[in-house]
Amino acid sequence: MTATIPEIHRGLAGVVVDTTAISTVFEETNSLAYRGYPVQELAAHRSFDEVAYLLWHGELPDAGELERFRARERALRPLDRTTAELLAGLPRTCHPMDVLRTAVSFFGAEDPTEDEEGTAGHLAKSLGLLAKLPVVVAADHRRRLGQDPIQPDPDLGYAENFFHMCFGTVPAPEVVRCFEISLILYAEHSFNASTFTARVVTSTLSDLYSAVTAAIGALKGSLHGGANEAVMHMLREIGDPEQAADWLDRALNEKRKIMGFGHRVYKHGDSRVPIMQEATDRLVARAASPETTRLAALHSSLRHAMISRKGIHPNLDYPAALAYRLMGFDVPMFTPLFVMSRVAGWTAHITEQLAHNALIRPLGVYTGPAQRPLPQGV
Ligand code: ACO
């Protein structure tokens, strides 16, 4: 008698594993919504910290709630001496994602309440991460350039403070707004690979820092968050806007994945892309240097060629990569910028997972040798 092989869903494609009240892509509008609000509207009218509050609490804050939330976030920004020393001791050559992963793991080791459960404790830890991760990213950026860190400024908003800590100045409001839009759009996307990783870790009743550390590891890969960095490497490899179509044909023939294109959920275009592209176009118009114009032309040529050759549309990483470059960020920082934002979504999911937990433990179909006796002797 032959055993029936169960249907296999490689990559868990199309598998529904749980319910969530945090976000969804509404089919009728192909639009991502956080707690029911379309991201396009949030990106147009709200700040990133309001969005983090929304993801964690289920509702937008009123004026008083937002003021208190901001005061707490600003107070939590500074790193203690031990963390600063630990990070300063890491090899300068290590990838900024490794620095972030190490930092979050260390925050867990330092926090005596690491294993405490309960929503209030989770929200406090989540806010601590939201406040401190930009400080880690900025300090690491400066360390790689051989520069001293710049302390966070409690008088500056979340996005402004990040520029201040990286570059010692805050750019024009339009640039800050474009960055804030990217943070809002990156903040949450349901059961994506890194969020699912965080939920798997949480489902074993492990702690929040372990879940976020694991999620950072999952985001690092180039099929997920690492794609924004990979987009810029790819554009540098192509080099010339005139070469984009030929380069693409060769790459597709070699069965290469074109970074920043395609999506597991969106098959007819990522609903976050138009708003990010518009904001990026404003940066391009503002910069207007020959180098910027050429990079933007190459970016546009590749997008058109990919849509016409394969019908595969860009995902958020494609315009975000160009925007981050125009803002002056080094390419290896791109995925850490994604982490600074997505930590809001991860931690919302960690809290939701715990609220109605079930251990996540799928099955696999065994394809190894048939049962056999262990050789005797030796
Ligand atoms: N380049 C070339 N071909 C592609 C791409 C791409 N970027 N995306 C999809 N395809 C092709 C596949 O080769 C496949 O073709 P086939 O049926 O002839 O084999 C078909 O489209 C279906 O693609 P899958 O890989 O099955 O789609 P899946 O849902 O598994 O993949 C993924 C989604 C991993 C995002 C894929 O599109 C990809 O590798 N993109 C490049 C990396 C990237 O940009 N990742 C960022 C994701 S979004 C985010 O994290 C914010």
Residues whose N, C-alpha, C, O or C-beta is under 5 A from the ligand:
A	BS01	ACO	S222 L223 H224 G225 A227 R256 K257 I258 M259 G260 F261 G262 H263 R264 N315 L316 D317
